[in-house]
């Protein structure tokens, strides 16, 4: 049994780390071979999820059965804790029952159990691709480049997990089914609103475009964030700032296939374009990294941006054999 559990953990961690379809397919194929595989896989996944949930709770709450729900003042009805989704057993194959039972025994819903029960959908985009997903409840998810989400819609809750990348959520109003987004441990609750979430290297970035959302991370207090505001979330801290309409437009320009800069540094602009390029733009001269740039460019035409740098900013572009581009100062060339 230990060998089975070790293989289950290996397959799960490999698939979670890469989020590649072939790795998930390999894992599910292994699960289908034997009910014991399914139980072990669900146990591995649920154990991992439980560890993440416990890390989000204050020490005083870690022995309690569930985390408190995020509640907006205008939505007083009791609801299921946001940190869990419990699968409903429907009497299918023993494999499915084993998966769900294993997850329930640990107290956290297993994605593989929910997926095989047909209640979780996985949507992703490739590098350079954007996509809009229409959900059955009327909500829409707009996925930016190299992004991935899992969606579980139930009668009492709508739970979304942003696995990587960036997404904008246009939430259909439904007070009876709160819309919960989990982005690397940051929980965002909405009823009917529009907001954007981006998983950056160091923080989770939230932009509220319409309405109000409630946010919690770890043992932080729940924060209400209104439209026109942004939050940078990390390690239980939620830093809220006001955004001008132009800044909100800049952050969401990718939905129109554009990237906009207004006083951003060259380093920031290069980082943004590299999200959509298979080979990078590289700043080869640190002296130009803080240069301020502006303009609007198509996401799929980074060469236009490079041309603008060469013609108006005193920068020379040196192409690499792998289609990368090194940016250096044109002075002394």
Secondary structure, 3 states (H helix, E strand, C coil): CHHHHHHHHHHHHHHHHHCCHHHHHHHHHHHHHCHHHHHHHHHHHHHHHHHHHHHHCCHHHCCCCCCCCCCCCCCCCCCCCCCCCCCCCCCCCHHHHHHHHHHHHHCCCCHHHHHHCCCCEEEECCCCCCEEEECCCCCEEEECCCCEEEEEECCCEEEEEEEECEEEEECCCCCCCEEEEEECCEEEEECCCEEEEEECCCCEEEEEEECEEEEEECCCCCEEEECCEEEEEECCEEEEEECCHHHHHHHCHHHHCEEEEEEEEHHHHHHHHHCCCCCCEEECCHHHCCCEEEEEEECCCHHHHHHHHHHHCCEEEEECCCCCEEEEECCCC
